[in-house]
């Protein structure tokens, strides 16, 4: 048909059925059509989607520091970065880590340092306020390990204030409970370059004296790394004792195994720079790798160093008088979500937009070796988050990509089937012993590692989570797998154990309980379990936290204060997640809450088919680092409204390819 948006979709709805009124159905159809047009307009000619991935000002602050430390601080570039940082200072003098959040110590220290390097005077009013807020929040001496590491690298503070990260870590055998591959993938990428820097301590200096003493709350703590409680016996205290022993060892002229350990760190890092858009394709690992290369004697003009610098520079977005940085890019993730939404909205399975996107995704399947194989006998076959990050495909992306690909009528059906089959085999091999799935590694759940002093980024391990587990279950269910399959039964048992008393599930990768609960309900619907008691309980929780006008919202503060579950400023993405969950648990006629959520999305849609959304609804590291996916406000509301439309009209989207258990090789699963 040709609708009000002027684009072609599948045949128009018949007159509303099963109690839905005609006017509402017309509005729904128009909203879906407008949203399709808006989303298609954002597709890149090569076939993918890639919207901005926004984070907090620590990235711009770190970038100013980095440019000064390597001697590439172009004054104009620094000015534009500072222009982005200054207006985001809060009234109390600090900087936060998400929109609407309170001042955070590390973000504020980094903001103060960056603006000093940009030329702002230490006694300027805004930096005086920042210094005061830093002291109120605990002072420089209570910042996290990575903030301290950078300051020590520049000679601003003593290395005794930094937790030890020696390169000998690389030599620890796999049978020890503490070793490199028991750490999460992102921690490996961040930490390995730091082991090189810890050993070499290159003695760099910044171009100005920072007057860092202004940020200390207690000058007597200047040389202390982390406080410990001598009154208790704990793993934390044991690691703090080991930290002091390692620092004493650094003062010795001859350090056993140091040369071998440094060689292992260097080889690991350089190997992992290949087949990736920078180390681990994430900002902090990329920046650390450049520091490490320079410390090892690679000049800035060396092809390897220059390439990594270009990859980091590519994350910058110049916007008039400002420059801001992305922590990474999200093309695979953005593309598969956009595809799934357009497919649910009724775009023909052989539409050129979907075929182009499928072609692009098929070319991005990881077919080489990677870190996951250290703990999982898993063949290649997953997808990464970024353009290229071959050592680190992830479970969440892979499951969502498979769900998107299965509904495309691709001209090379054989290639499509082989890719999907390989992806499913990889997912099965990545299932953890507890029945769930983590993001990047198998059985990466050693709680002990979270007690190490440099584990304060709150992402030292990668255990099973409800949202990632649900994504795999949904994928398998849509491919035709029954709830009685052993892999799904184990996942169901994990989800039952992980459910909170009130009914919801925690959201590791999205904010927060609304995200987790929606994902699990989608999964249970796909395997025919959405009417079970535990599922209905979670849907009832969603209804209880719905706002009067029909919307849903949840603050990031719910990660630190569970009493805020499901409470916060309403957003289109979170309302869409909740609506998707409600529709999975009950039909629209049975659930007035679903109708109210749909009405809110209709009322808040812009004329161009998109929605406005300022709050961050994505999660990097809970309690530490958050994200704003700029495509979420386009894709998820479209999916939710299209799903609602399809249910009230008894119209289903294209069923898609089925890959049944008997078609899968399970060796190593």
Helices and strands as residue ranges (DSSP letters): H 22-41, E 53-54, H 58-69, H 75-86, H 105-117, H 125-136, G 140-142, H 145-153, G 159-161, G 167-171, G 180-182, H 185-200, G 212-215, G 219-221, H 235-250, H 258-273, G 279-281, H 283-295, H 303-313, E 316-319, E 322-325, H 331-344, H 352-364, G 371-374, H 395-405, H 413-429, G 447-451, G 453-455, H 466-478, H 486-498, H 513-526, H 533-545, G 556-559, G 562-564, H 572-585, G 588-590, H 592-604, E 618-621, E 625-629, H 632-648, G 661-663
